[in-house]
Amino acid sequence: MNDTAVPGGYLHGVKLGVDVGTVRVGVAVCDRDGILATPLRTLDRNAKKNSDVRILAALAEELGAVEIVVGLPRTLKGEEHASARMATDYAQILASRLREIGAEVPVRLVDERLSTVSAHRHLHEAGMSSRNHRKVVDQVAAAGILQHAIDMQKARGTEIGIRVYADATPGPTGDGAQAGPALNEHSASRILPKMEG
């Protein structure tokens, strides 16, 4: 992993963005300078075997990713429902898989309100027919999540969102953050609304 911090606190290096769905998982990537997030690929979600998680972890290792940003769907009022719990669980499984393969890649949950809606709009504006959206919309949504995250990181000069640890509660951002107890529905409802970004 070749990462370096630049002035202002932005972590230099390839980053991945992830849009989690019940059927598909969109993946996006940005360049080392964090200038542009681009769609990368769509994985078929396999909640029983988590084969998509294994592919994503291997991809992160292959690309030398310094961070993975997972979109946390929230309502316009900032509330979390089933889709937010699904994204949180996915991020935790991914963090566990990364630890298993010895890849020290931080996983963060970042607010992603309306990312899929925006992705559909961008594809429509680009002239793609609605019936073809399904093939790439998850990738485009992931790119939107990642672009938002890197833009916010640069603007604030710090990491954003919530760091997720393997088999642990998402905790405070920063290097000094410690893993907590296993995440459950009640702890998620207490922790996640405090997230920034």
C-alpha positions as CSV (number, residue, x, y, z in Angstrom):
1,M,0.0,0.0,0.0
2,N,1.7,3.2,-1.2
3,D,-0.2,6.0,0.6
4,T,1.0,9.5,1.6
5,A,-0.7,12.3,3.4
6,V,-0.6,15.6,1.6
7,P,-0.8,19.1,3.2
8,G,-4.3,19.6,4.7
9,G,-4.7,16.0,5.7
10,Y,-5.9,14.4,2.4
11,L,-4.7,10.8,2.0
12,H,-3.0,10.3,-1.3
13,G,-3.7,7.1,-3.2
14,V,-6.3,5.0,-5.1
15,K,-9.6,4.9,-3.3
16,L,-12.7,2.7,-4.0
17,G,-16.4,3.7,-3.7
18,V,-19.1,1.2,-3.1
19,D,-22.8,1.3,-3.6
20,V,-24.5,-1.6,-1.9
21,G,-27.8,-3.0,-3.2
22,T,-29.7,-6.2,-2.5
23,V,-29.0,-7.6,-6.0
24,R,-25.9,-5.7,-7.2
25,V,-22.9,-3.8,-5.8
26,G,-21.5,-0.9,-7.7
27,V,-17.8,-0.2,-7.5
28,A,-15.9,3.0,-8.5
29,V,-12.3,4.0,-8.4
30,C,-10.4,7.3,-8.2
31,D,-6.9,8.2,-9.3
32,R,-4.1,8.7,-6.8
33,D,-4.6,12.4,-6.6
34,G,-8.3,12.1,-6.0
35,I,-9.3,14.3,-8.9
36,L,-11.9,12.1,-10.6
37,A,-14.0,9.1,-9.5
38,T,-15.0,6.8,-12.3
39,P,-17.3,3.7,-12.5
40,L,-15.3,0.5,-12.4
41,R,-17.6,-2.6,-12.3
42,T,-20.8,-4.1,-11.0
43,L,-20.7,-7.2,-8.8
44,D,-23.6,-9.6,-8.3
45,R,-24.5,-9.5,-4.6
46,N,-24.3,-12.9,-2.9
47,A,-25.4,-12.5,0.7
48,K,-25.0,-16.2,1.5
49,K,-21.5,-16.8,0.3
50,N,-20.3,-13.2,0.1
51,S,-18.3,-14.0,-3.1
52,D,-18.7,-10.3,-4.1
53,V,-17.0,-9.2,-0.9
54,R,-14.1,-11.5,-1.6
55,I,-13.8,-10.1,-5.1
56,L,-14.0,-6.5,-3.8
57,A,-11.3,-7.1,-1.2
58,A,-9.0,-8.8,-3.7
59,L,-9.6,-5.8,-6.1
60,A,-8.7,-3.4,-3.3
61,E,-5.5,-5.3,-2.7
62,E,-4.6,-5.6,-6.4
63,L,-5.1,-1.8,-6.9
64,G,-3.2,-0.9,-3.8
65,A,-6.3,1.0,-2.5
66,V,-5.7,3.2,0.6
67,E,-9.4,3.5,1.5
68,I,-12.8,2.1,0.7
69,V,-15.9,4.3,1.0
70,V,-19.2,2.6,1.4
71,G,-22.4,4.6,0.8
72,L,-24.8,4.8,3.8
73,P,-28.3,5.4,2.5
74,R,-30.2,7.8,4.7
75,T,-33.5,9.5,4.2
76,L,-33.8,13.3,3.6
77,K,-34.5,13.6,7.3
78,G,-31.2,11.8,8.1
79,E,-32.8,8.6,9.3
80,E,-31.6,5.1,8.7
81,H,-33.8,2.2,7.7
82,A,-33.2,-1.4,6.4
83,S,-31.0,-0.3,3.5
84,A,-28.7,1.6,5.9
85,R,-28.4,-1.5,8.1
86,M,-27.6,-3.5,5.0
87,A,-24.8,-1.1,4.0
88,T,-23.4,-1.1,7.5
89,D,-23.4,-4.9,7.7
90,Y,-21.7,-5.1,4.2
91,A,-19.0,-2.6,5.3
92,Q,-18.3,-4.7,8.4
93,I,-18.1,-8.0,6.4
94,L,-15.7,-6.2,4.0
95,A,-13.5,-5.0,6.8
96,S,-13.4,-8.5,8.2
97,R,-12.4,-10.0,4.8
98,L,-9.7,-7.3,4.3
99,R,-8.3,-8.3,7.7
100,E,-8.4,-12.0,6.8
101,I,-6.2,-11.4,3.7
102,G,-3.9,-9.0,5.6
103,A,-4.9,-5.9,3.6
104,E,-4.8,-2.9,5.9
105,V,-7.4,-0.8,4.0
106,P,-9.7,1.4,6.0
107,V,-13.4,1.1,5.3
108,R,-15.6,4.1,5.9
109,L,-19.4,4.7,5.8
110,V,-20.3,7.9,4.2
111,D,-23.7,9.5,3.7
112,E,-25.0,8.9,0.2
113,R,-28.5,10.4,0.1
114,L,-30.0,10.3,-3.5
115,S,-26.9,8.8,-5.1
116,T,-28.9,6.3,-7.2
117,V,-31.4,9.0,-8.2
118,S,-28.5,11.2,-9.3
119,A,-26.9,8.3,-11.2
120,H,-30.1,7.7,-13.1
121,R,-30.4,11.4,-14.0
122,H,-26.8,11.5,-15.2
123,L,-27.3,8.4,-17.4
124,H,-30.5,9.9,-18.8
125,E,-28.8,13.2,-19.6
126,A,-26.0,11.2,-21.3
127,G,-28.5,9.7,-23.7
128,M,-28.7,6.2,-22.3
129,S,-32.0,4.5,-22.5
130,S,-33.7,3.6,-19.2
131,R,-33.7,-0.1,-19.9
132,N,-29.9,0.0,-20.1
133,H,-29.4,1.9,-16.9
134,R,-29.5,-1.3,-14.8
135,K,-26.2,-2.5,-16.3
136,V,-24.2,0.5,-15.0
137,V,-26.3,2.6,-12.6
138,D,-24.7,1.0,-9.5
139,Q,-21.2,1.8,-10.8
140,V,-22.3,5.4,-11.5
141,A,-23.9,5.7,-8.1
142,A,-20.6,4.4,-6.5
143,A,-18.7,7.0,-8.5
144,G,-21.0,9.7,-7.1
145,I,-20.5,8.5,-3.6
146,L,-16.7,8.4,-4.0
147,Q,-16.5,11.8,-5.7
148,H,-18.5,13.4,-2.9
149,A,-16.2,11.7,-0.3
150,I,-13.0,12.8,-1.8
151,D,-14.3,16.4,-2.4
152,M,-15.4,16.6,1.2
153,Q,-12.1,15.1,2.5
154,K,-10.1,17.8,0.5
155,A,-12.4,20.6,1.6
156,R,-12.2,19.7,5.3
157,G,-8.6,18.4,5.3
158,T,-9.6,15.4,7.2
159,E,-11.3,12.0,6.8
160,I,-15.1,12.0,6.8
161,G,-17.8,9.5,7.7
162,I,-17.3,6.6,10.2
163,R,-14.5,4.1,10.2
164,V,-15.8,0.5,10.3
165,Y,-13.6,-2.2,11.9
166,A,-13.8,-5.9,11.4
167,D,-16.5,-7.4,13.7
168,A,-16.8,-4.1,15.6
169,T,-18.9,-1.0,15.9
170,P,-18.1,1.9,13.5
171,G,-16.1,4.3,15.7
172,P,-14.6,7.8,15.7
173,T,-12.5,8.8,12.8
174,G,-8.7,9.0,13.0
175,D,-5.8,6.8,13.8
176,G,-6.5,6.6,17.5
177,A,-9.9,5.1,17.0
178,Q,-10.5,1.8,18.9
179,A,-12.7,-1.1,17.9
180,G,-15.9,-1.4,20.0
181,P,-18.5,-4.2,20.6
182,A,-20.2,-5.9,17.7
183,L,-22.7,-3.8,15.8
184,N,-26.4,-4.4,16.3
185,E,-29.6,-2.7,15.3
186,H,-29.8,-0.7,18.5
187,S,-26.1,0.4,18.5
188,A,-26.4,1.4,14.9
189,S,-29.3,3.7,15.5
190,R,-27.3,5.4,18.3
191,I,-24.1,5.7,16.4
192,L,-24.8,6.3,12.7
193,P,-26.9,9.6,13.0
194,K,-23.8,11.3,14.5
195,M,-21.8,10.7,11.3
196,E,-20.6,13.6,9.3
197,G,-20.2,13.9,5.6
